[in-house]
Amino acid sequence: MVPKASLESERYVAATKKGAAADWVAKYNLPSMASFSTSKYEQEGASALALEWCRHLQYFYNIYTGQSDPKF
């Protein structure tokens, strides 16, 4: 998985920290972190949003890594 979601004091944080995925995020100037407050979205909603953010970036990262042209 590209990013990883975790509970950090009243919020869920999804982040890309290191490796090829972090390089990809930096190359295309994508956000490397998303934070969702449990006070605003409740715990279940914040968790779902963080996981959806991970899934969203994973989809595009899979397309990037699956292509034959590195400059695509």
C-alpha positions in Angstrom: 0.0 0.0 0.0 1.3 3.4 -0.8 0.1 5.4 2.2 -0.7 4.0 5.7 -3.6 5.1 7.9 -3.2 5.3 11.7 -5.0 6.8 14.7 -3.1 9.7 16.2 -4.7 11.5 19.2 -8.3 12.3 18.1 -7.6 12.1 14.3 -6.8 9.5 11.7 -3.7 10.3 9.6 -2.9 8.7 6.3 0.6 9.3 5.1 3.3 8.3 2.6 6.5 8.3 4.5 9.4 6.8 2.6 10.6 4.7 -0.4 9.4 4.7 -4.0 5.9 5.8 -3.1 7.2 8.9 -1.3 9.4 9.7 -4.3 6.3 9.3 -6.6 4.2 11.7 -4.4 7.0 14.3 -4.4 7.6 14.0 -8.2 4.0 14.8 -9.0 3.5 17.3 -6.1 0.7 15.2 -4.5 -0.2 15.6 -0.8 1.9 13.2 1.2 -0.5 13.3 4.2 -4.3 13.6 4.9 -5.8 14.0 8.3 -9.4 13.4 9.4 -10.6 14.6 12.8 -12.7 12.2 14.9 -14.5 15.1 16.5 -15.7 16.2 13.1 -16.3 12.9 11.3 -16.7 10.5 14.3 -14.2 7.7 14.7 -15.8 5.4 12.0 -16.1 8.2 9.5 -12.6 9.5 10.0 -11.2 5.9 9.6 -13.2 5.4 6.5 -12.0 8.6 4.9 -8.4 7.9 5.7 -8.6 4.4 4.2 -10.4 5.8 1.1 -7.5 8.4 0.7 -5.1 5.4 0.8 -7.1 3.5 -1.7 -7.3 6.5 -4.0 -3.6 7.1 -4.1 -2.9 3.3 -4.4 -5.0 3.2 -7.5 -3.0 5.9 -9.3 0.3 4.5 -8.0 -0.6 1.1 -9.4 -1.2 2.7 -12.8 2.1 4.6 -12.6 4.1 1.4 -11.7 2.3 -0.7 -14.2 3.1 1.4 -17.3 6.0 0.7 -19.7 7.0 4.4 -20.3 8.5 6.0 -17.2 7.8 9.5 -18.6 4.1 8.8 -19.1 
